[in-house]
Amino acid sequence: MAIPVIDFSKLNGEERAKTMAQIANGCEEWGFFQLVNHIYGISEELLERVKKVCSQCYKLEREEGFKNSKLV
């Protein structure tokens, strides 16, 4: 099984709709994806913000899981 790999260079071309659908699928079905060919790059600040939000999201999800489990 391989994680979704999305070619970001196709976002502003004829394959925009397909690329957007791949991004949606990566988010909804996998929770993440690998982004390749991002021409302008992604700033270090944005990457750090994304990591922080993801960590907070997974932490909340785990806490909710513990609350709803029969072990607690």
C-alpha positions as CSV (number, residue, x, y, z in Angstrom):
1,M,0.0,0.0,0.0
2,A,1.4,3.4,-1.0
3,I,0.3,6.8,0.2
4,P,-1.2,9.2,-2.4
5,V,1.4,11.2,-4.4
6,I,0.0,14.4,-5.9
7,D,1.8,16.4,-8.6
8,F,1.1,20.0,-7.5
9,S,2.4,21.4,-10.9
10,K,-0.9,20.2,-12.4
11,L,-3.0,22.3,-10.1
12,N,-3.2,25.2,-12.5
13,G,-3.5,23.3,-15.7
14,E,-6.0,21.2,-17.6
15,E,-5.8,18.6,-14.8
16,R,-6.9,21.0,-12.1
17,A,-10.2,19.2,-11.3
18,K,-8.4,15.8,-11.1
19,T,-5.6,17.2,-8.9
20,M,-8.2,18.8,-6.6
21,A,-10.0,15.4,-6.4
22,Q,-6.7,13.7,-5.5
23,I,-6.0,16.3,-2.7
24,A,-9.6,15.8,-1.3
25,N,-9.1,12.0,-1.4
26,G,-5.7,12.2,0.3
27,C,-7.2,14.3,3.1
28,E,-10.5,12.4,3.5
29,E,-9.4,8.8,3.0
30,W,-5.7,8.9,4.1
31,G,-5.4,11.9,6.3
32,F,-2.2,12.9,4.4
33,F,-0.4,12.7,1.0
34,Q,3.0,13.4,-0.6
35,L,3.1,16.6,-2.6
36,V,5.6,16.7,-5.5
37,N,6.6,19.3,-8.0
38,H,5.5,22.3,-5.9
39,I,7.3,24.8,-8.2
40,Y,7.4,27.7,-5.8
41,G,8.3,25.7,-2.8
42,I,6.7,25.5,0.6
43,S,8.0,27.8,3.3
44,E,9.5,26.4,6.4
45,E,7.0,28.5,8.4
46,L,4.0,26.9,6.7
47,L,5.5,23.4,7.1
48,E,5.9,24.0,10.9
49,R,2.4,25.3,11.2
50,V,1.0,22.3,9.4
51,K,2.9,19.9,11.7
52,K,1.7,21.7,14.8
53,V,-2.0,21.6,13.6
54,C,-1.7,17.9,12.7
55,S,-0.2,17.1,16.1
56,Q,-2.9,18.9,17.9
57,C,-5.6,17.2,15.8
58,Y,-4.2,13.7,16.4
59,K,-3.8,14.5,20.1
60,L,-7.5,15.5,20.3
61,E,-8.5,12.4,18.4
62,R,-6.6,10.1,20.8
63,E,-8.0,11.8,23.8
64,E,-11.6,11.4,22.4
65,G,-10.8,7.8,21.7
66,F,-9.7,7.2,25.2
67,K,-12.8,8.9,26.6
68,N,-15.0,6.6,24.4
69,S,-13.1,3.4,25.1
70,K,-14.3,0.9,27.7
71,L,-10.8,0.9,29.3
72,V,-11.3,4.4,30.9
